[in-house]
Amino acid sequence: MSFLLSEQHRMIQRLACDVAQKEIAPQAAQWDHTETFPKVVIQKLAALGLMGVCVPEVYGGSGLDHFSYVLALEEIAVACASTAAIMSVNNSLVCEPLKLFGNDVQKKTFLTPLARGEKLGCFCLSEPNAGSDAGNQQTVAVKKGDRFILSGTKNFITNGPQADIAIVFAVTDKAQKKKGVSAFIVDKHQKGVEVGKVEKKMGIKASGCCQLIFNEAEVSVQNLLGEEGQGLKIALRTLDSGRIGIGAQAVGIARAAFEAASAYAKERHQFGKAISEFQAIQWILADMATQIDAARLLVHRAAHLDDEGRSFTKEAAMAKLFASETAMKVTTDAVQVYGGYGYSKEYPVERFFRDAKITEIYEGTSEIQRLVIASQVLR
Ligand SMILES: Cc1cc2nc3c(=O)[nH]c(=O)nc-3n(C[C@H](O)[C@H](O)[C@H](O)COP(=O)(O)OP(=O)(O)OC[C@H]3O[C@@H](n4cnc5c(N)ncnc54)[C@H](O)[C@@H]3O)c2cc1C
């Protein structure tokens, strides 16, 4: 792993930075305020190949590596954490499992329009009683001839209100417990699939999030992803990669807060000098910069291991854990650097602070990341 970016990696970083700063950053506060899904910008990301970064070109993607993906995602998250969440679900949680476990027909039918951004995906694992304990699935899929009939409720589904295609996990054989869960590719617009409660969230307010209710939704056996009973394995493998993306999102949010706080510290004067001249403020900024760099290095290491086909479960969990806790710490400190103005919605750090929190929760809470890391280091 080199600390220097290749020309190809610099190009994708520049491409994402350009669209992020020109098209996304100027509107992010307004989307947050009005809770508006940034549809037009998602279409722009799609046109740039950013909705299917790691999908082979033959299936409509950009055919790039996971390292390129995290470089791009960090840039988008600097501008808008909501847009980064939408992008990361489509890339990491929907395209990735279809790429890894789908057959050729499924890839042509579902992966291609998702990677091109013609369709949007969502990932339906969490349920009212299956959050951290994802194996405790209550949604069932009963086989009837050449169909499965899906019934159950999925909770907190990012992109749920806007999505066209859902990856849904459901129990096909209760006796097999965790080995009795299967994964399905479901048309969200079909009969038997309804949008339930739409969440009012603390942060990432421009991304949609809702319950999805499956009421005897009929799914063809051809839409079974992987083998019957492989569902939980598919979910966990997907989350391993996804966590690297959440790490990149967290680094982006932290970077936005750091950049805002350091600029503000140079402008704001108290006691006749810029507050950046006070050592107390300098140390806060120095710690922020150090923690962000460390978080980014962990994210890059995990992405490299994924690209090299090496085991990366522990490294992905470490990257997500450290980066998300860094985002929370850095955004909290950024509010402090702004003083009372940091508490006001007129300044951006209040939004960064609210946006950071989700990175400690979704795709496995910090406690679950520690469980994953502990189980690996105690082997
Ligand atoms: C905005 C948002 C978007 C989301 N998007 C999606 C999505 O697109 N798809 C999807 O499937 N899910 C999604 N989720 C769900 C998310 O992944 C879960 O909320 C998360 O995994 C935690 O589950 P829970 O909320 O049920 O909390 P619980 O599992 O009930 O946890 C409550 C607390 O107990 C702790 N805890 C639980 N078990 C243990 C343990 N064994 N040891 C120590 N501590 C433990 C947790 O860390 C947490 O602090 C989203 C959630 C939110 C809020």
The ligand as a Gaussian input file, in Angstrom:
#p B3LYP/6-31G(d) Opt

LIG

0 1
 C      -30.883000       6.633000       9.746000
 C      -30.765000       5.122000       9.742000
 C      -30.591000       4.465000       8.545000
 C      -30.532000       3.065000       8.514000
 N      -30.436000       2.417000       7.313000
 C      -30.586000       1.059000       7.267000
 C      -30.714000       0.362000       6.017000
 O      -30.647000       0.971000       4.926000
 N      -30.926000      -0.977000       6.044000
 C      -31.003000      -1.680000       7.203000
 O      -31.195000      -2.902000       7.145000
 N      -30.865000      -1.053000       8.402000
 C      -30.696000       0.293000       8.464000
 N      -30.608000       0.941000       9.681000
 C      -30.717000       0.159000      10.908000
 C      -29.390000       0.130000      11.688000
 O      -28.477000      -0.703000      11.040000
 C      -29.737000      -0.323000      13.111000
 O      -30.422000       0.769000      13.724000
 C      -28.510000      -0.697000      13.907000
 O      -27.938000      -1.868000      13.414000
 C      -28.835000      -0.884000      15.412000
 O      -29.971000      -1.673000      15.584000
 P      -31.156000      -1.152000      16.555000
 O      -31.488000       0.223000      16.132000
 O      -32.243000      -2.168000      16.527000
 O      -30.501000      -1.070000      17.976000
 P      -30.288000      -2.310000      19.093000
 O      -29.772000      -3.465000      18.337000
 O      -31.610000      -2.437000      19.754000
 O      -29.224000      -1.684000      19.996000
 C      -29.513000      -0.795000      21.074000
 C      -28.220000      -0.571000      21.839000
 O      -27.772000      -1.821000      22.409000
 C      -26.463000      -2.094000      21.979000
 N      -26.279000      -3.534000      21.804000
 C      -27.084000      -4.395000      21.121000
 N      -26.584000      -5.637000      21.170000
 C      -25.432000      -5.555000      21.861000
 C      -24.439000      -6.500000      22.243000
 N      -24.520000      -7.792000      21.888000
 N      -23.392000      -6.075000      22.977000
 C      -23.286000      -4.769000      23.322000
 N      -24.178000      -3.822000      22.998000
 C      -25.241000      -4.216000      22.263000
 C      -26.300000      -1.342000      20.664000
 O      -24.943000      -1.112000      20.348000
 C      -27.077000      -0.070000      20.958000
 O      -26.251000       0.816000      21.684000
 C      -30.599000       2.337000       9.724000
 C      -30.753000       3.025000      10.940000
 C      -30.843000       4.396000      10.953000
 C      -31.065000       5.092000      12.280000

